Amino acid sequence: MGVSTTRNPELAAEFADRAARSGNGQNILPLLHRANRPAQIDLTGHETNHQIAATVAQAWEDGYDAVLIRNFTSPSSTIGQVTAAQPRNQGHESYGGHDSRSFNGAAAAQPR
């Protein structure tokens, strides 16, 4: 389903810790990502993970390349924004020499 990012360090750490406990390791990277056709989802707090995933999948089918998910609530009740980016439009590490004027900053929690 791509890469999920957040500007909220607590939220990134929570998901990295969950990945580490599942045996997948953890890796939080500063990164920049660019979206050519972003979408936005405003959650009410009553959506299931399945419903959120289905909405993001529909956005991919509709041609969007990134989805900002606002008011996302983590399993530990941390509320924040999460951006899901399609695999072909994944972010680049912020120290990779890319022109940061055309990117949105975020921190990614992803398995190693």
C-alpha positions as CSV (number, residue, x, y, z in Angstrom):
1,M,0.0,0.0,0.0
2,G,3.0,2.3,-0.1
3,V,4.7,4.3,2.5
4,S,3.0,6.1,5.4
5,T,4.6,9.3,6.9
6,T,3.8,11.7,9.6
7,R,5.2,15.0,10.8
8,N,4.3,13.9,14.4
9,P,7.4,12.3,15.9
10,E,5.3,10.6,18.7
11,L,3.1,9.0,16.1
12,A,6.2,7.9,14.0
13,A,7.8,6.4,17.1
14,E,4.7,4.5,18.1
15,F,4.5,2.8,14.7
16,A,8.2,2.1,14.7
17,D,8.0,0.6,18.1
18,R,5.1,-1.6,16.9
19,A,7.1,-2.7,13.9
20,A,10.1,-3.6,16.2
21,R,7.8,-5.7,18.5
22,S,6.4,-7.6,15.5
23,G,10.0,-8.6,14.5
24,N,10.2,-6.4,11.4
25,G,12.6,-4.0,13.0
26,Q,12.2,-0.2,13.0
27,N,13.6,2.7,11.1
28,I,12.5,6.3,11.4
29,L,13.9,8.5,8.6
30,P,13.6,12.2,7.9
31,L,12.3,12.5,4.4
32,L,10.8,14.7,1.8
33,H,8.1,13.6,-0.5
34,R,6.4,15.1,-3.6
35,A,2.9,14.5,-4.7
36,N,1.7,15.5,-8.1
37,R,-2.0,14.8,-7.4
38,P,-2.7,14.7,-3.6
39,A,-6.0,13.9,-1.9
40,Q,-7.2,14.5,1.6
41,I,-9.4,12.4,4.0
42,D,-10.9,14.0,7.1
43,L,-11.6,11.3,9.6
44,T,-14.4,11.6,12.2
45,G,-12.8,9.0,14.6
46,H,-15.4,6.3,13.9
47,E,-13.8,4.7,10.8
48,T,-12.2,1.3,11.0
49,N,-8.7,0.6,9.7
50,H,-10.4,-1.4,6.9
51,Q,-12.5,1.5,5.9
52,I,-9.5,3.9,5.9
53,A,-7.5,1.4,3.8
54,A,-10.3,1.0,1.3
55,T,-10.7,4.8,0.9
56,V,-6.9,5.1,0.3
57,A,-7.1,2.2,-2.2
58,Q,-9.9,4.0,-4.0
59,A,-7.9,7.2,-4.1
60,W,-5.1,5.3,-5.9
61,E,-7.6,3.9,-8.4
62,D,-8.9,7.4,-9.0
63,G,-5.4,8.6,-9.9
64,Y,-4.2,10.3,-6.7
65,D,-0.6,9.7,-5.8
66,A,-0.7,10.7,-2.1
67,V,-3.4,10.9,0.6
68,L,-3.3,13.2,3.6
69,I,-5.3,11.5,6.4
70,R,-6.3,14.1,8.9
71,N,-7.4,13.3,12.5
72,F,-5.9,9.8,12.4
73,T,-6.1,8.0,15.8
74,S,-3.3,5.5,16.5
75,P,-3.9,2.4,18.6
76,S,-2.6,4.3,21.7
77,S,-5.0,7.2,20.9
78,T,-2.4,9.6,19.5
79,I,-4.2,11.9,17.0
80,G,-2.3,13.3,14.1
81,Q,-2.0,13.5,10.4
82,V,-0.6,10.7,8.3
83,T,0.3,10.8,4.6
84,A,0.1,7.7,2.5
85,A,2.2,7.8,-0.7
86,Q,2.0,5.3,-3.5
87,P,5.0,3.1,-4.0
88,R,6.0,4.7,-7.3
89,N,5.9,8.1,-5.6
90,Q,7.7,7.2,-2.3
91,G,9.7,9.8,-0.5
92,H,13.4,10.4,-0.6
93,E,15.6,10.8,2.5
94,S,15.9,14.5,3.2
95,Y,19.7,14.3,3.2
96,G,19.7,12.8,-0.3
97,G,20.4,16.1,-2.1
98,H,16.9,16.7,-3.5
99,D,15.5,20.2,-4.0
100,S,13.5,20.7,-0.8
101,R,11.5,23.6,-2.2
102,S,9.3,21.1,-4.1
103,F,8.8,18.6,-1.3
104,N,6.8,18.3,1.9
105,G,8.8,17.3,5.0
106,A,7.8,14.3,7.1
107,A,9.2,11.5,9.1
108,A,8.6,7.9,8.0
109,A,8.3,4.9,10.2
110,Q,9.0,1.8,8.1
111,P,10.4,-1.7,8.6
112,R,14.0,-2.3,7.9
